């Protein structure tokens, strides 16, 4: 019986403490981007979003006029 003893899990607070300790050690390994790089990437994202917004707006407007034109033919 003694050979089959279960290993007991550590308590809740000990597990939480271990989790935060490991998380903190991983965060110390992170290489954070510079402010210049963050601004550059943000501007790229905004430009791409604006570009695709204009494309979607163009298609939406085109289809709206197409549907109005098709509707006016049948009337």
C-alpha positions in Angstrom: 0.0 0.0 0.0 2.8 2.4 0.8 4.2 2.1 -2.7 1.0 3.2 -4.3 0.6 6.5 -2.4 -0.7 9.4 -4.5 1.4 12.5 -4.8 -0.5 15.4 -3.3 -1.2 18.5 -5.4 0.2 21.7 -4.1 -2.3 24.1 -2.6 -4.2 26.7 -4.6 -2.1 29.6 -3.5 1.1 27.8 -4.2 0.0 27.0 -7.7 -1.1 30.6 -8.3 2.2 31.9 -7.0 4.1 29.5 -9.2 2.1 30.6 -12.2 2.9 34.3 -11.6 6.5 33.6 -11.0 6.8 31.7 -14.3 4.9 34.4 -16.1 7.1 37.1 -14.7 10.3 35.2 -15.8 8.9 34.8 -19.3 8.0 38.5 -19.5 11.6 39.4 -18.7 12.7 37.5 -21.8 10.5 39.5 -24.1 12.1 41.9 -26.5 9.9 44.9 -26.7 9.7 47.0 -29.9 11.0 50.6 -29.9 8.6 53.5 -30.0 9.6 54.3 -33.6 8.8 50.7 -34.7 5.4 50.8 -32.9 4.5 54.1 -34.7 5.7 52.7 -38.0 3.7 49.5 -37.7 0.6 51.5 -36.6 0.8 53.7 -39.6 1.2 50.7 -41.9 -1.9 49.1 -40.4 -3.9 52.3 -40.7 -2.9 52.7 -44.3 -3.9 49.1 -45.2 -7.3 49.6 -43.4 -7.9 52.8 -45.2 -7.0 51.2 -48.6 -9.4 48.2 -48.1 -12.1 50.5 -46.7 -12.0 52.5 -49.9 -12.1 49.3 -52.0 -15.2 48.0 -50.1 -16.8 51.5 -50.3 -16.2 51.4 -54.1 -17.8 48.0 -54.6 -20.7 48.9 -52.3 -21.4 52.1 -54.2 -21.0 50.3 -57.5 -23.4 47.5 -56.6 -25.9 50.0 -55.2 -26.0 51.9 -58.6 -26.2 48.5 -60.4 -29.2 47.4 -58.4 -30.9 50.8 -58.9 -30.2 50.6 -62.6 -31.6 47.0 -62.8 -34.7 48.1 -60.8 -35.3 51.1 -63.1 -35.3 48.8 -66.2 -38.1 46.6 -64.9 -40.3 49.6 -63.8 
